Amino acid sequence: MTMLQQRTIRLSQAAGLSADGAALGDGAAREALRQAMHRLSDAETTQGSARAPAMCHALTEAARALAGLHAYSPAESHLAQALRWAMQMGGHDLRADLHCAWAEVATNDADLSAAQGEQARSRAARDRARDQAFEATRQAGLATDPNWEIRVLLRASDVLDRCGDHDDAVLMQQRALVLMGMCHAGLHAEDAPASGTLADAMVQTAPGALM
């Protein structure tokens, strides 16, 4: 058995332990995981300056596939590794995006854990989600593209709202509104539309949620 097969089996088993019944029977999602693991194995053979971006992308895709199977803990682990490679590449845009993705995965884990009655695990996941959301906004403030910063702020706001941190979520929405120039038109924070509505109104100049 190859290392790729062993890795795929281990991660599939992890997904089975944490996924709901629909995900357990989702052959397409499991095939996506297999392909993601294959691409990750290929990336591991990349040498030179191309290695960091190849590994970062492959790890992110693996995290996406794992999240699709509700294997949130392995997905978070892969995103943590992707962030380490992103730090080698420099720049803040990608790191902000990955922190957002991590926050979204942790929030999904919190929701699933709560539904399964695992309240302690749910609280721990929400704490991770908050930490990642705030770090995403810090990185977003250093990003070169203001449109990217707005997207990150809205994604982080959505995470915080789902975690019950409504005041912080509104503050991030307000920060996004200022960047969009909407506050100058007399729109106040309490009148701000929901994050999703704001996001839908924007020109899509940066990626949306990864997970």
Secondary structure as UniProt FT lines:
FT   HELIX           3..18
FT   HELIX           21..24
FT   HELIX           27..43
FT   TURN            44..45
FT   HELIX           48..50
FT   HELIX           51..68
FT   TURN            69..70
FT   HELIX           72..89
FT   HELIX           93..115
FT   TURN            116..117
FT   HELIX           119..140
FT   TURN            141..142
FT   HELIX           146..162
FT   TURN            163..164
FT   HELIX           166..180
FT   HELIX           183..185
FT   HELIX           189..191
FT   HELIX           195..201
//
